[in-house]
Amino acid sequence: MRQYYYTVASLPAIRFEESPFLSQDEFLDYCEIEADPRDMQYIREARIWGAEDEPVGEDGVRAEWDDRLREIQRHAALVRAQSLGRDADRLPRAEMQDATLPERLRQILNEENPLKTENALLRLLWQHAESLEAGHHFDREKLFVYHLKLQIAARRTRLNDAEQGAEEFDQQYEVVAQSLMEIAT
């Protein structure tokens, strides 16, 4: 696997609590300088809520990330169904890779407001991204995880900015309202 010593070493540190120094576009443009096209495509495919399609014959960090997201989504669906008093037997069962995940998700989903819930979910994703970095120092996997962390930090920053949060709410509300209008007509 190709190593990207200069690219990784020259990236600014990224922390959950801080606004990122780079935008996603700046990061991807920077990676393109050194990364080969196949690795660049892999790095671009990093999505904090999962890939739009299944990894084709890919192992590694992307597959682990997507597996963990499916586990989180399935456990969250079970927690929601149970809290609503619905039958959870028909829901797909989550693999038990992390025995602490169901209780952590229960606590996250029972936060007092949606902003705290979202921040707690982002923290959970951040922690998983950090665990995926182990053993990857200068390869495309490290750049993939950096792209994930960049997205998480940018989303956390947007959500915690009152003005941007209002814009995000308005955009999401418009999507939901439009969908409801389509259903009603």
Secondary structure, 3 states (H helix, E strand, C coil): CCCCHHHHHCCCCCCCCCCCCCCHHHHHHHHHCCCCHHHHHHHHCCCCCCCCCCCCCCCCHHHHHHHHHHHHHHHHHHHHHHHCCCCCCCCCCCCCCCCCHHHHHHHHHCCCCHHHHHHHHHHHHHHHHHHHCCCCCCCHHHHHHHHHHHHHHHHHHHHHCHHHHHHHHHHHHHHHHHHHHHHHC
